[in-house]
């Protein structure tokens, strides 16, 4: 514990020095007459984003450069490395103006003053154009810290051909039904296993557990809206959800190798036709239907994740957007770029390029667009049953605790109730807020 405190203090010092150095640079530029204005724009903005979606982003960058004359340097990084990359670039004093903002980062980044609130540039009237869950998930402590560009969740992807061969005309509505269908298809030799999860110790596992928890009628806290509400990690529903996952990995429903899969490469076993079901983000629609990459292209269905007797469905909110880094010398123009990402034509380009679900409400009621992209109709109903992961400054620490706890059960065969009781106590004692 002492080592952790020392490490935390060390990182805080490094970050503070980086922020101060950058702020000093910004003050010097202001003193020399480089204040922001229509006639005095920055020469360049630097953006760091996840490597998924760089194609459509390059088109948006080109439009912004043509309209403003401001150069954009676009940096990309694998999602799993994004959080640390942002921290090290800011601490190191590198120019960085705009960063990807995952839905679980606003509290941590805002608390450390790494990103700036956007209240002076956008308000709730501006926010009313977005699907509610997309706008609300980038808020923290009453302030808006990002502009949403991706309206993601997790859905159930299923192999329509395999289901038809097994005599099913529609996908399962409950996890119990999914288990029964999986065992039947396995017995008939149609699949190796019914389903696969990305259940390695990574953020994808926390996402899937969130979906299972709410799908079994549970929730993380007494009130999802109250960040100080009592934790319910060892509730009856939570134990039931984790017990289902453990038993499913032992009875043939779920591929036991799932403990080695991430929520990215788990799609490979689905695209090979080895399993009939997998949970996935919206971007997987393009990949799974690619003739070059997928053996099941054209056979893929996408629907809401299953529920139970206590819940119609349960999914996890994702997507996120972009935020402005506090060390930027060009806050105003950084926001202008973020606003460009909210244009309907730009969001359509992301939809077409990487199946990124729009955040603008109007695009889901655009009949011509829905006809061109049926995924919009398939995706929209899930948002009603998508839930945030806990909004915590210590989210990274908490999520790691969750991943380790789940692995004790699914990899080491420990008792779900005992493990969740320990997680409840550990969370209550160590996590603030």
N, C-alpha and C positions, 0 to 999 in steps of 0.2 A: 504493500500500500504506500509506504514511504517513497519507494522508487517511482511509483505512478505520479505522486504529488510533485516530486522533483522534476519529472519529465514534463508534466503539465505546465509548471512554472517556467521551465526552459523554453517550451514552445510559445508561451505567452510573451516572454521577453523578446524572442526572435520576431514574432509577429508585430509586436509594438514598435520595435526598431524599424522594421520594414515600412510600417504605416507612417511613422514619423518622417522617415527619409523621403518617402513619396510625397507626404504633405508639404515638406519643405520645398521640394521641387515644384509642387503646384503653386505655392506662395510666391516663389521666385518668378515663375512664369507670369503670374498675375501682376506682380510689381513691374515687370518689363513691358506690360501693355498687351498681354495676350488673353485678356478676358474674353469669355465667350460672347458671341454676337453673330448677327446675320452676315456681317462683312468680315468677321475675323474668326473663321472656323479652324478647328484643329486640322493638321495635315493628315493625321492617321488615328484610327481607333483599332484596338486589338481585342479580338473576341476569342474566348476559349470555350469550346463546345464538345459534346460527345461525338465520337466519330460516326455514329449512326445519324444519317440525315444531312451529311455535308453537301451532297449534290444539290438539293433544293436550296440549301443555305447559300451556296455559291451564286445561285441565280438572284437571291434577295440582295446579296452583297453587291452584285453588279448593278442592280437597279438603284441602290442607295448611292453608290459611287457616281453614277450618271446624273442623279438628281441633285446631289450636294457637292460633288467634287472632293469629298473626303475619302481618302484611301482606307480600306479595311484590310487588316491582316487577320486571316482566319486560321486559328490553331485548333487542332482536334486531338482528342485523347480517348482511349477506350473508357467506357463508362466506369468500370471498376477502379480506374486510376484517377478519375476526375476530381474527387474530393481532395485528395492529397496534392494533386497538381495545382489546384487553385490556391491552397494554403502555401505551398512552397514558392509559387510565383509571386504572390503578394509579399511574403516575408523576405524574398530575395530582392525586392525592389524593381522587378521587371515591369514594363508597361503592361497593364491589363485593365481594360475598360468595362468589358461585358463578359459575364460567365453564365454557363448553363446553371439553372437552379432547380435541383430535384425537389420533389414535394416534401422531403424530410430534412432539408437543409436550412430553411428560412430562420428557424429559432436559433440554431447554433451560429449561423453567419451574422444574424442581426445582433445577437448578444455580444459577439466579439467585435462588432462595428466593422465587419469586413465588407458588408454591402450597405447601400443607403436606402432609406425609405423613399418611396416614390409619390408620397401624398401631395407634394407640390406640383406634380405633373399629371396625375390621374386621380379620379375620385370614383365614388360608387356609381355615378351616372355613366362614366366611361366603362366601368366594370359590368354594367347591366347588359352589355352586348354579348357577354360570354356565358357559356353554360356555368351554372352556379358553382358546381364543385371545382371547376377549373380556376375560377377567380378566387374562391375562398381558401384554396389550399396554399396559396402563396402569401397569406397574411400571417402576421405574428404580433401579438400584443397590441392589436388594434390598428396596425399599420400595414400598408401594402408594400411588399418588398420585391415583387417581381411581376412581370406581365406574362400571362399564360399563353403558350404557343402550341402545346401538345396536350390533348385531353385523353389521357390513357387510363386503362384499367386492365384487369386480366379477364380473359374469356376462356371458354372451353372450346378448343379446337378438336374436331372429330373427323374420322375417316368415314365418309358417307357410304362408300362401296362396301367396307367391312360390315358396317351396321346393317346394310341391306341384305348381305349374304347371311347374316345371323337372324334375319327376319324382323329387324326393327325398322320402323318408319320414321322415328324421331329420336333425338338424343335424350339422355336421362335428365330428369328434373330434380332428382335428389342424389346424394352421395350413396345412399343405400341401393338405389336403382342402378347407379353406375357400377357398383360392386357386382351386382347380380348379372348385369350385361357383360361385364368383363370376364367373369368366370365362365359364362356360357361360350363366349367367343374363344376363350383360351382352350376350353375342352374340345371345341370343334376344329381346333388347329388353325384358326384364322389369324391369331396374334400370338406373340411370345408372352406378352403381358397385356392387361387391359389398358394400363396407363403408366405414364412416367412423370415424375416431378423433377424440377431443378432443386434438389435437396442437399447440395453441398453447403458448407458453412459460408454463406454469402448472403447478401441482401435479398436475393431472390427467394431464399427460404423463409425469411421474415414476411415477405409479400404473400407467399402461398399459405403460410400459417394464418395470416390475417384473413385471407379468403375463407379458409376452413373454419376459423373461429366464428366469423359472422354467419357463415353458411349453416353452422350448427346452432345458431341463435344466441351466441355469446357476444361479448364486447370486451375491450381492454379495461375500461373504467366504468364506474357507476353511471356517468354521463359522458357521452362522446364530446359534448360541447364544453364540459368543465375540465380544464387542464389540471385542476387540483383535486379532482374527484378520486375516490378510493379505487385502488387497483383491484381487478377481478381476474387475475391471471390464473388462478386455481379454481375458477368457477366450475360447476357441473358441466356446462357446455364446453368449456375449454378442455377439460379432461376427456370428454367424449370425442372432441375433434382430434386430439393428439392420439387417443387410443385407436380411433379409426385408422389414422395414418400408420401407426405401428403395426396393427393387425393386417392391414392391406399389403404391407411390404413382406409379410410372411406367408400370406395365403394365395399369392399369385395375381392379385388384383393390380398391384403396383410393382413395377420393376425394382428389385432391391438394389440395383446399381444406381438408382436415383440419388443415393447419398454421395455419388461422385460427380453428378451432373450439375452444371450451372443452369440458370434459367435462360441461357442462350443456347448452349450446345445440347440441351435436352431435346431441342427440336429435331436433331439429326435422327434419333430413333423413331420419331413420328414420321419424318419425311421418308424414311426407309421402309415404312409400312409395318414396323415391328410392334407398334402399339396403336390402339384405336383412339386414345384420348391423350390430351396434354393441355396444360394451362399455358397461356401465352399472352403477350402484349399485342397490340393491334398491328405493329410493324411486321409480325410474323405472317400476316395474311399474304403479303407480297412474296416472301421467301418460300412459304409452303406451296404456293401456286406457281412457282417458277419452274418451267420445263427443264431448265438447265441445272437446277439445284435439287429438285424434289421429285421422288418417284411417285408421289401421290398428287401431283399437280392436277387440278380440275376435279379432285375427289374430296376436297376439304370443305367442311362445314364449320361455322363459327356461331356460338350461341352463349347465353348467360351461363355462368358457373352454377353447378347444382346447389340445392339448398337442403332442407330437412323438414320435419314436421313443425319446426319452430321458426323457420325462415324460408322465404321464397327463393332467395339466392344470397350469396355473399361474395364480394370481390374487394379488391384493394385499389384505391385511387393512385394514379401515377401520372406520368406526363411531365408536368412542371412547365418551366419556361426559362426566362432569362432575367438576370439582375444586373445592376450597375455597381461596380466595385467602388468602395469608398476612396480609393487612391486615385481615381481618374481625374484628369485635368479637364475633362469634357463631359460633365454630367448631363447637360442639356442635350448635346448631340447624341450621346449614348441612348438617352430615352427616345429620341427621335427615331433611332434605328429600331428600337424595340416596338415602337408604334407601327413601323412599316411591316413588321412581322405579323401584325394583326389585320392587315388588308385581306379581304376575301380572296383575291387572286393569288396572293402569296400562300395562304393556307391551303388553297386548292392545289398549288404546286407541291406542297409537302404531302398532301393526301395522295396525289398521283404518283409521286416519286418513291415514297417510303411507307405508304399507308398510315401516315401520322394523322390521327383523328383531330379534326378542327376543334378549336375552342369557341368559335363564333356560333351562336345559336342559329342564325339565319341559314347557315349552310346545311343544317339537318332538315330544313323544310324546303330546300331548293329541289324541286321535283326533277329537273333535268340532271342535276348533280347526283341525286340519289339513284336515278336510273342508270347513270354511268358508273357509279360506285355503290353497288348494293350493300357493301360493308357498312355504310352509314346507318342503314336500317337495322342491320344485325347488331351493331355496336350500341346504339343509343339506349335501348332499354336497360343495359347493365349499369348505367350511371346512377340510376335510382337506388341501386343496391351496392354501390362502391363506397368504401369507407377509408378514412385517413388512418395511417399509422399514427401513433401518439406524437403530439407536437412537443418536442423536448429539446432543450439546449444540449443535453447529454444523449441525444438520440443514438449516435454511433456506438457509444458504450452500451446503451440498453439493447440495441439490436444484436450486438455481439453476444450478450448474455442470453438472449432468446435463441439464437442460432446454436449456441453451445448446449443449451438445455434440451432443445429438440433432438440434437444429435445423441445425447445421452440415451434417449428413448429409442430412436430409430436405428442407431448404429451400435449401441452398447446394450440394448435390450433392458434398460432400466424402467422402473415403474412410472407411468405417466403422472399419476396423482402425486407421488412423492417428489418427482422432479418439478412439477408445477408449483407445489407448496414451497419448495426451495426458491424457485424463481420469484414467487410472490414476495417472500421475505427479503430476498436480495434486492429486488426492485424498490421495495418500500424503504429499505435502509440506505440505499446508495444513490437513488435517482431523485433529484430535486425537481419539483413541479409535476 
